[in-house]
Amino acid sequence: MFKTHTLWVAIAAQVIGCVAAAEEPGDVTRRSDAPFADGTPEALGVITVANEISFELLNDSTKRGGVGLDVRAAENIVRYRSGADQIDGTHDDIAFTSVSELDAVRWVGPSSFALLLDYALVGGYIDSAIARYVYGVRENSREATALLEVANYHSQHELDNLIGLDSRSARNIADYRSGPDGVLHSTDDRRIDSLVDLDRIRFVGRTSFARLLDFAVTHGYMP
């Protein structure tokens, strides 16, 4: 998900800013921690709102059905997720995947998180997000597609020794893909089609997801 070319680096630097510049109006010191931990229902709901709501709704007042963010916070959230072309809803968009990533955006601070959380609670985004995220990765996202491609493509030996999965995780992933006959590359092979399906495989959990995603990012699997 990380863009390496100069334009995106410049945009990200402007949006995230330095530590001192990241304060909200009225903040005396920069907070050191996000308000809730990644992977919690609250975090998932807030991240979903930040990824999906338009600038107009992010900035509009709560009385009019919006989130009520400071205009600078709303602008920077949309700028960050719009990617290098700075057009929201195109192929190079970047989804927030963690609270700390959102927290680093300039002008996003405690009051922003409070407003985003209120909107997520009222709008049902928390319940929806729980069903759509597995270990912080959103189903059908670029990250999910890349992670599943790695899990479906590599052999048991590669999953174990190259990617660094627990040997039991690697074996069970390969066994699942082999289908009922237990022979890989035969007519009854199965693909792992979703993050939920992958998570159901025994000994596959948060660490497996993290290592599969890290391999996908560093080895060019991101679409």
C-alpha positions in Angstrom: 0.0 0.0 0.0 3.0 2.3 0.4 3.7 4.6 -2.6 7.3 5.2 -3.3 7.4 7.8 -6.0 8.2 11.4 -5.3 4.7 12.9 -5.7 3.1 10.7 -3.2 6.0 11.2 -0.7 5.5 14.9 -1.0 1.8 14.7 -0.5 2.1 12.4 2.5 4.7 14.7 4.1 2.3 17.6 3.8 -0.7 15.7 5.2 1.1 14.0 8.0 3.5 16.8 8.9 5.9 16.9 11.7 5.0 16.0 15.3 4.6 19.7 16.3 2.5 20.5 13.3 0.1 17.6 13.9 -1.5 19.2 16.9 -5.2 20.1 16.7 -6.4 23.6 17.6 -6.2 23.9 21.3 -3.8 21.0 21.8 -0.8 21.9 24.0 1.2 18.8 23.4 1.1 16.1 20.8 -0.6 13.0 22.2 1.6 9.9 22.2 -1.0 7.1 21.8 -4.1 6.5 19.8 -7.4 6.5 21.8 -8.1 2.8 21.3 -6.1 -0.2 20.2 -6.0 -1.5 16.6 -8.3 -4.4 16.0 -10.9 -3.3 18.6 -14.5 -2.8 17.4 -14.1 1.0 18.0 -11.0 1.2 15.9 -12.5 -0.8 13.0 -15.6 1.3 13.0 -13.6 4.6 13.0 -11.3 3.4 10.3 -14.2 2.4 8.1 -15.8 5.8 8.5 -12.4 7.5 7.6 -12.0 5.3 4.5 -15.5 5.6 3.1 -17.2 8.8 4.0 -17.1 11.8 1.6 -15.3 15.0 2.5 -18.7 16.7 2.7 -20.0 14.3 5.3 -16.7 14.3 7.2 -16.8 18.1 7.5 -20.6 18.7 7.8 -22.0 19.4 11.2 -23.4 16.7 13.4 -26.8 18.6 13.4 -26.9 18.0 9.6 -26.0 14.4 9.8 -22.2 14.8 9.3 -19.2 13.8 11.4 -18.4 17.4 12.3 -14.6 17.3 11.8 -12.5 20.5 11.5 -12.2 21.3 7.8 -8.5 20.8 7.9 -8.8 17.3 9.4 -11.4 16.3 6.8 -9.3 17.7 3.9 -6.2 15.8 5.1 -8.0 12.5 5.6 -9.3 12.7 2.0 -6.0 13.9 0.6 -4.2 11.0 2.3 -6.5 8.3 1.1 -6.7 9.7 -2.5 -3.1 8.7 -3.2 -0.7 10.2 -5.7 -3.3 11.4 -8.2 -5.3 13.3 -5.5 -8.6 12.1 -6.9 -10.8 10.2 -4.4 -12.2 6.9 -5.8 -9.5 6.0 -8.3 -7.2 3.0 -8.7 -4.4 4.4 -6.5 -6.5 5.2 -3.4 -4.9 4.2 -0.1 -7.0 2.8 2.7 -6.3 3.5 6.3 -5.5 0.2 8.0 -4.6 1.2 11.5 -5.6 3.8 14.1 -1.9 5.0 14.3 -1.9 5.7 10.6 -5.1 7.8 10.9 -3.7 9.4 14.1 -0.6 10.6 12.2 -2.7 12.7 9.8 -2.3 16.4 10.5 -5.2 18.0 12.4 -6.6 14.6 13.4 -6.5 14.3 17.2 -8.7 13.3 20.2 -11.7 15.4 19.3 -11.6 14.0 15.7 -11.6 10.5 17.1 -14.5 11.3 19.4 -16.5 12.6 16.5 -15.6 9.7 14.2 -16.5 7.2 16.9 -19.9 8.9 17.5 -20.7 8.7 13.8 -19.5 5.1 13.6 -21.7 4.1 16.6 -24.9 5.9 15.3 -24.4 4.7 11.7 -23.8 1.0 12.6 -20.3 1.1 11.2 -18.8 -0.8 14.1 -21.0 -3.9 13.7 -20.4 -3.7 10.0 -16.7 -3.3 10.3 -16.3 -6.3 12.6 -17.8 -8.5 9.9 -15.5 -7.0 7.2 -12.1 -7.0 8.9 -9.9 -9.9 9.9 -6.9 -9.0 12.1 -7.1 -5.4 10.8 -7.2 -6.4 7.1 -10.4 -5.5 5.2 -12.1 -8.1 3.1 -11.9 -7.4 -0.7 -9.3 -4.7 -0.2 -6.0 -4.6 -2.1 -4.3 -5.9 1.0 -6.7 -8.8 1.3 -6.3 -9.7 -2.4 -2.5 -9.7 -2.2 -2.4 -11.6 1.1 -4.7 -14.3 -0.3 -2.7 -14.5 -3.5 0.4 -15.3 -1.5 -1.5 -17.9 0.6 -2.9 -19.6 -2.6 0.3 -19.5 -4.7 3.2 -20.7 -2.6 4.0 -24.2 -1.7 4.1 -25.6 1.8 7.9 -25.4 1.8 7.8 -21.7 0.7 5.1 -20.8 3.2 7.2 -22.3 6.0 10.8 -21.4 5.0 10.4 -18.4 2.7 7.5 -16.5 4.3 8.1 -17.7 7.8 4.8 -19.2 8.8 4.6 -21.8 11.6 5.1 -25.2 10.0 1.6 -26.2 11.2 0.1 -23.2 9.5 2.0 -23.8 6.3 1.0 -27.5 6.2 -2.7 -26.8 6.9 -2.9 -24.1 4.2 -1.4 -26.5 1.7 -3.8 -29.3 2.9 -6.8 -27.0 2.5 -5.7 -26.1 -1.1 -5.1 -29.8 -2.0 -8.8 -30.6 -1.6 -10.3 -34.0 -0.6 -7.7 -36.1 -2.4 -4.8 -34.4 -0.5 -2.9 -33.9 -3.8 -1.9 -30.4 -4.8 -2.4 -29.4 -8.5 -5.1 -32.0 -9.1 -8.7 -31.6 -10.3 -10.2 -31.0 -6.8 -7.9 -28.3 -5.6 -9.5 -25.4 -3.7 -8.7 -21.7 -3.5 -8.8 -19.8 -0.3 -11.4 -17.2 -1.4 -11.7 -14.9 1.7 -9.9 -13.8 4.8 -12.6 -15.5 6.9 -11.8 -18.8 5.1 -8.1 -18.4 5.7 -8.7 -17.6 9.4 -10.7 -20.7 9.8 -7.7 -22.9 8.9 -6.2 -24.4 12.0 -3.0 -22.6 13.4 -3.6 -19.6 11.1 -4.0 -16.4 13.1 -2.8 -12.9 13.5 0.9 -13.7 13.1 0.2 -15.7 9.9 -1.8 -12.8 8.5 1.0 -10.3 9.4 3.7 -12.4 7.7 1.7 -13.1 4.6 0.8 -9.4 4.2 4.4 -8.3 4.8 5.6 -10.7 2.1 2.9 -9.5 -0.3 3.9 -5.9 0.2 7.6 -6.4 -0.1 7.4 -8.8 -3.1 5.2 -6.9 -5.4 1.8 -8.6 -4.9 -0.1 -5.4 -4.2 -2.3 -4.6 -7.3 
